[in-house]
Amino acid sequence: MGQSKRRGEASASQRPASDVAHRQLGRRAALVLLGAAGVAAACGPWQRVGAERGPDPNRLVPRLFDAPTIYQGMGLFAAREPLPFVAGVRYLAGETPDSTLAVVALSLANKALSFRRAASVFEARYRVELSFRRGGQVARQVGQDQLVRVAAFTETQRADESVIFQRFLGLRPGTYTLVLSVRDRYGTGFNRVEGTVVVPRITRTGRPVLIPVYRAAPRPRRADLPDVVVNPRATIPYGADSLLLYTEAYGEADSSVFLLRVLSEEREVQEVWRDTAMLERRGEIASGVVSVAPERLPIGRITVELFDPTGGDTTRAPVLVTFSDQWVVANFDETLFLLRYFGQDAAIREMQDASTEQRLALWRAFWRATDPNPRTPENEAIEQYFDRLQEANQRFGEASDPGWLTDRGEVLITLGEPDEIFDSSSDLQARGRRFIRWTYIGERLTLDFVDESGFGRFRLTPASRADYQQTLSRLRRGG
C-alpha cells in the first residue's frame, strides 16, 4: 500500500482564491480546480470481440475515436462536441447516517476551451452548473465559474485530460436526476448531460468505498471533507503510472483488512493481481490509499474489486488502462490489430503471442524502440500513425471496407499525404478505367489506384504495389 504523485506534477504558480485550489500539473497530469467549502452550505468546489474471430475493423476504428461511448459504458457521463467532457459521481459517508457525501468530478481538455492572451499568459474561463433533482424538485444546485491559465500557446492546444473540476455536496440517499452543463465563457462552446444517479446509504456495516484518484490524504471524521483529487475518467496510461485508489470503511475495528484484486477482460475474464489492503483507523474512519504498480495492469478495461475475506458485499470500480491520452482501445489485441501498418511486424507478432504477464515488458521495449523523442512522455511516431489512421478512415471508405483498410488508406498511413493528386474517378465520360494517381516527388514515386469493378473500389496496380513496397522498405531501413 502506498501513494505516489502523478508523474510530472509541478507547484502552483500563484496562490488561488480561498475556495478554489488551483494547480498546474505536467503533461501526463492535469490542471486541477477544486471547489471546497462547507457541505452544509451546499458548497465545495464493450463488448469484447472473440479472439477466434479477431477484431471487427468496421467497428474498431470508429470506437477508437469514440471515447464517449466507452466512458458511458463505464457508468460515466460523457459529452461530445462542441464542448466534450467526461464526468462521474463518487460517494463517501456523510456526517450522519442519513447523509452521503457526493463528489462530482469532471475533466476536459484545454483544446475544448477558448483562450485569450492576458499579459504574459493565456487564459480561458468556463462555467459549470449542476443540479440534483428528485420528485420534480431541485434538491441541490450549484453554479461556479472557473479560470484556467497556461504559460504557452502550445498548452492551449492540449487534447489530453488537462483540466479537472470537482465539487462536494451532501445529499440524502435515494434516486436523483443529475443535470450537468459546461459553458465556455470566451467562446460559444456549451454542452449538457443528464442521467439517473442512485445515492447510496453508507452504513457502518456496509461495503467500503473505492475511488480512483490522482492523490488523496485520509480524513479522520465523517464531517470532514476529504483531501482528494478524483480521477474523473478512471483512466491511466498503460505501463506509465501507478493506479491510485482511495478507500474508506466505517466499522468499529481499529484496523480492517480487505482483499483487493484486479480482473482483466483481455482474452477472458481473469484475475491478474491480488493483494491485501490494510485500512488504518484515524478517528471515525478506517482509510487508506492503495497503489497498484503499472506492470500489474493490462491494457483495456479492468475491474478493481475490494472485499472482506470473511464475507460481505464486494465493492467494484471500473478502470480504463489505455496506451495514449488521445486514443481509447478496449484491449491489447485491438491495439496490435490497429498497428498492422506500423512497420514493426516481428515485435507485434511477439506481443500477439505473448502471455498477459509478458506483454507489458514487450510493450515498453516496443515503445522505447519506436519513440523518436524520448524526452517527451508521448511517442510521436505512434501519435502520427493514429492521426493518419483517423484521416484515412474518414476519407477513403469503400462500400463495406473501412477507409484505413483500403489501399489508399494504407498508403496514406505509411507514407503520408502525396505531393500531387490526379483524380479521374468522377469523369463519367472516361472510356478507360477510372483511376487516381498519387505522386510523392521527394521519393520519385508515382502510384496508380484503379477502379477495376466500377463500384468505387480503388486498388493499387501490381506495378504500383511493387513500387510502393520497395519505397516503403527503403524508408524503413533509413534509406
N, C-alpha and C positions, 0 to 999 in steps of 0.2 A: 504494500500500500504506500502511496506517496503522492506528491504533487509536483508537477513541472510547469514552468512558464511556457506559454506558447512561443514557438520559435520566432525570433526577430522582434520581441517586444521592446518598446522604447518608452522613455518617460514622456509625460505630457509637456508640451512646450509652454503652457501657461496655466495659471490656476483657474479652474472652472467656477461658474456660479455655484452657490451653495447647494442647490437642489439637483444639479446635473454633474455627474462625474464624466470627464472628457479625457480620453487617452488616445493618442495616435500610436498605432502598432505597425509592425513591419509588414512586408509583402504577404507573408503567409498568415498574418493575423488580421486584425481589424481595427477600425476606429470605433471606440466604444462610447456610447452615450447612454448613461444610466440615469433614470429618474428615481429619486429616493426621497420619501417623506413619510409621515405617519400614515399607517394603514387606516386608522380610524377616521382620518380626514380625507380618505379616498385619494390619497396621493402616493407617489412612488414613481419614479420617473413616469413484382411484375411477373408478372408471371415469368418463370424461367423456362427457356426453350429446352426440350430434352436433348441430351448430349448425342443421342443416336441420330437425330435429325440435323443438328447444327443450328446456328442462329438463322433466323429468317431475315434476309437482307432488306426486304421491303418494310419491315417494322423496326429493324435495329437502328438505322441511321436517323429516321425521324425521332425515335425515342432518345437517341443520344443528344439531340438538340432540343429536347422537350423535357427539361428538368422539372417543370411544374407538375407534370403527371406523376413523376417518380416521387416527388415530395408529398403530393397528395396521397399517394399510396402508403406513405409512412404516417398518415394521420395528421399532416401539417396543412396549413393554409398556404397557397401559392398563387400569386397574381402574375399575369403575363404582361406583355407590352400594353400600354405605353410606359408604364412605370412598374417594372417587375420587382416583387419582393417575396420573401418566404417568412412565415410566422408560425408560432406554436404557443401553446399554453401548458405550463407545468404547474404542479401543485405541491405545497408543503402544508404542514399543520399550522392552523391559525392559533390565535391567542386563547380561544375557548373551544370546547368540543363541537360547538355549533358554528364554527367559522373555519374557513380554509383560506390559506394564503395562495393566491394565484399569481404567477409571474407570466406576463405576456411579453414575448421577445420576438423581434423581427429583425431581419437583415436584408440589406440591399447593396448594390454595387455603386461606387462613385459615379460610374458611367450613366446610371439611371437618373442622376440629378443634373441640374443646370448650374454651372459655376460661373462666378464673376471675379474679376481681379479686384482685390481690396488691398491697397498699399503693396506690400511685398508678398502677399499670399493670395490664394484663390479660395473663395468661399461659396458654399451653397446653403440654402435653407429649405427645410421641409417641415410639414406638419403631420402629426399622427393623431387620429381620432379613433377611439374605441369605445364600444358600449356593450354591456351585458344586459340582455332583455329577457324578461320572464313573465309569462302570462299577459303579454301585451303591454307591460310596463318596463321602463328603463330602471334596472336595478343599480347599475353603476355606469358612469360615463366619464371619460377623460379626454381632454384635448391638450396637445403640447407641441410647441414649435421648437425646432432643433437647428443648430448651426454646425456646419462641417467646414473645417479649414484644412487645406493642404498647402505644402510649400511649393510644389512644382506642377506645371501644367500636365505632365505625364501622369501624375497621380489622379487627376480628374478623369482620366480615361480608363482607370482600372475596372475590369469587368468581373473581378472575383468578389467574394463576400468581403466588403471593406467598411461597411457601416453597420453597427448594431445598436438597436434601441430596445430597452426593456422597462417594464413598469410593474410594480407590485400593487395588488388590490386584495382587500379582504372580501370574501363572498360567503354566503350561506350555501351549504351543499345543495345540489339539485341540478336540473337541466336548464340550460340557457341557450339563447341565440347570441353569438358573438358577431358584431359588425365592426370591421376594422378597415380604415382607409388611410392612405398616404397621399399627400399632395406636395408637388414641387413648387416652392414659393417663388423661384426665379424663372419658372417655365410653365408649360401647360400640362405637364405630366400629372396624372391622377389615376388611382386605382382603388378598388374596394373589394373586399372579400366578406363572405357571410357564411356561417355554418353553425351547427349544433355542437355544444360542448357540455360534458357532464362533469360538474364539480364534485369530487368525491368527499365523503365524510372520513376524515383521517382520525383513527382512534388509537388508543394506547396498545391495543392487542391486534391491530390491523397490520397489513403489509407495510414494509418500509417504502420510502420513495427513492427514486433513482433518476437522476437528471444529468444529461451530457452538458459539460461546462468547459469554458476556457480557463477559468480559475475559480477557486472557492475557498472560503475560510469557515469552519464550523461556527454555529451560533449556539449560545448556552440556553436561551429561553425561547419559548414559542412566541412570545410577544415581540421578539427582536426580528428585524429584517436581516436576512442572510446576506453576507458579503460575497456574492457570486456574480460571475459573468456567464450567462447561459449561452450554450452553443445552439442558436435558434434552428439551424438546419440539421443538427445532429450528424454532421459530416466532418470527416477528417481526410487529409491527403494520404494516399497509400504509401506505407513504408517510411513516412517522414516524421509524423508527430505521434506522441502517445495519446490514447483516448483517456480523457479525464471524466470521471463520473462522481457526482456528489450524491451522497445518500444519507438519509436520516431515519431513525427508528425511535419509537416513543414509549417503549416498555419501561419497567421498573429496574431492570438489571443494571449494574454498574458498567457492564460491557456486554456487547452482543456479537456473536459470531455467526456470520452468514456465508453461504456459498455463492460464488459469482462465477458464471460461465458464459462463454460466447458461442453462439450457434451460427454456423455458416450455411448458406444456400448455394455454395459454389457449384458442386456437382450433385450433391444431395444434402439434405439437412443433416448436419453432423456437428458434434461438439469439437471445437478447435482449441479451447483453452478453458481452464478451470483453476480457481484459487479460492482461498478463504478471505473474507473481508471482516476485519475486527473493527467494530464501531465503538468508540470510547464515549462514555457519558461525560458531558460537560453541562452541569446544571440539569435542566429538564429533558435534554435531548441527547441521545447517542448518535454520533455522526462521524463521517469520515470522507476523505477524498481518495478514490481508487484510481490508480493509473495502470492502464493496460499497454504494454510495450508494443510498438508498431509491428515488430516481427511476429507478433501473435495474431495479427488481424489480416484476413484475406480480403482481396478487393471485392467490392459489391455490397449488397445489403446484408447486414448481420443483425442478430438479435442478442441483446445482453439480458441475462436473467439473474435475479437476485432472490434467494430464498433461504428460509430457515431449515437446516438439515433435519430438525426434529419434527417438522410438519408446518402446515400453514400455507397461505397463498404465495404465489410467485409473482414478483414484480418484473415486468418486461419493458425494455426500451429499444426501439429500432434505431439503428445507426447505419449510415452510408459511408463506406470507405471507397474513395474514388481516386483515380490516378492524376487528376488535374482539377483545379478550381473551375476550369472552363467547360469540361465535358463530363457527362454523367453516364456511367455504364452500370449494368446490373450485375455483371460478374466478370471474372478474369477471362473466361473463354470468349466472351463477346469482345473484350479489348483486343485479344490476339487476332480474332477474325477481322476486325477493323484495320489492323496493321498489315494486311496482306500485301500492300504495295510499298511498304516502308523500306524494304531492301535488306532486312536482316533475317533472311529466311531460316538459317540454321539456328539462330538464337530463339526465334519464335517457335520453331518446331520443338526445341528443347524445353521451352516453357509449357507448351501444349502437352508434352508427355510427362512432365514432372508432377510430383505429388503436391498437395496443398502446402505442405511444410517446406518444400524445396523452392516454391515459386517466388517467395519474397527475395531470397538471395539472388536468384537468377534475374528477377526484375530490376533489382538495384544495379547489378552489373550491366544489364542492358541499358538502363537509364544513363549510367556514367559513360558508357562507351559511345553513346549517340548524342550526348549533350554538347553542343558547340560552345557553350559559355558556362562552365561550372560555377562561376561566381554568383550566378543568379539562381533562385530556387526553381525556376521553370526550366523545362527542356525545350528550347526554342525550336528545335527541329521537329519535335512531336507536335508542338503548338501549330507550327506552319502546316504540317501534314494534315491536321484536322481542320484547319481553316480551309485548305484546298478541298478536302473531302466534303465539307459542308457546301462549298460553292459548286462543286461538280454535281452533287446530288440535287441541287436546286435547278441547275441549268440543263442537264443532259438526260433526264429521264426519257426512256423509250419504251412505249407500250407498258408491259409489266416489269421491265427492268429498271431498278433504281439507278439514278444517274451516276453514282460513284462506281457502279459495276459495269458501265458501258466502256467501249474503247476510248471515247473522248474523255470520259471521267478518269480512266486510268492514266491517260497521258497528262491531263491537267494536274492530277495529284502528284505525279512523279517529276514532271518537267516544268510545271507552272504554266502561266499564260503565254501563248505564242506571240511572236512579234507581228506577224501578219496572218490574216484570215481571208480566204476567198471562199464564198459560200454560194453555191448554185442550188441549194436544196429547195428554194422557193420558186425556181424557174420552171413553171408548169409547161413551157413550150420546148423545154430541152428534149432533144431526140435521144441523146445518150443517157447514161446513168447519172443520177443526181449525186453530187459529191461535195465534200467540204475539204479544203486544203489548208493545213496549218504549216507555217514556216517559222523555224527558230533560226534566226540569222546567225547568231553567235556560234551555234552548233553546226551550222551548214546542214540543216536537217529540214526536209520537206516531207510532210505526211499527208496522205490522201485517205479520207474516210468516205466510203462508197455505200449508197443505199441500194443494195442488190435486190431487195424484196419489194421496194416501192412503198413500204409501210413505215418509213422513217427510222429504220434500224441501220445506223451508220457504223460500218466496220472498217478497220484498217485493211488495206490491200495487203496481200502476202509480202510484197516488196517493201511497203511502208512498215509493216510489222517487224521485218528483219532489220531495217534501218533503225527503227526505234529501239529495239532490243540492244543493238550494237552500241548506240549512243548512250543509252542508259547504263549499260555495263561499264563503258568507259568513264562516265561521270562518277559512278560509284567507286571506281578504282582510284579516283582522284585525277583522272586524265583530262 
